């Protein structure tokens, strides 16, 4: 079935604007636009997945609760998606929406189910299956104009497996991820979605003298160039200890506790024409990400 130019334009216009998905993360003139890719980069335990949960909730929540009310696909390659945690965050955000409690009182469960109906979760255990999943997504995107955001956690999950299966050939090692990147580029071009993908820090300490050539080596992506060319924004995540705070205990005496603070440094790609940056700090609470 062919699609006319008018039908194509109408379908693309139906996709919601996501520039305001989280203004506190991006510089004002460097927020992600249609057809752009945000790489969320950092070592384990720096809040990357929690950040995806935060963005996911923002998208699937109704506009009356401060959400964007769009459909989201979550591709879980690390098998780390915690649905209980996600539902808990979503429920907390819905209860915090003053307008929601005023207009939808007594139907919280129905609203929660409606939010979850906008989420499609796919699990992948290899680069080959990820490639098949992206082919499937092309069909889904063409039939669901409300599907606006693709989350991948993580794009680097099969890095070492692909290197092992590729043997001594560097091209073979990167072949599968390169094909995935090429297909993602087509989806970005044809359907104008926005992609957020986490990427683990990959340490290659035995790769030769060049591995210690730069202090910023841990913050440099080692994924294939096809993927790196897609990335328009990078969120580099790290963690730091906040100052100890005095918290009241049951016996009335104060107790010193330190709360983990995560720092996110955002930079936009040179290929966008303007290179902006922003640094944000946040905590992870029972109710999700909290900016400070």
Secondary structure, 3 states (H helix, E strand, C coil): CCCCHHHHHHHHHCCCCCCCCCCCCCCCCCCCCCCCEEEEEECCCCCHHHHHHHHHHHHHCCHHHCCCCCEEEEEECCCCCCHHHHHHHHHHHHHHCHHHHHHCCCCHHHHHHHHHCCEEEEECCCHHHHHHHHHHHHHHHHHCCCEEEEEEECCCCCHHHHHHHCCCCHHHHHHHHHHHHHHHHHHHHHHCCEEEEEEECCCCCCCCHHHHCCHHHHHCCCCCHHHHHHEEEEEEEEEEECCCEEEECCCCCEEEECCEEEEEEEEECHHHCCCCEEEEEEEEECCEEEEC
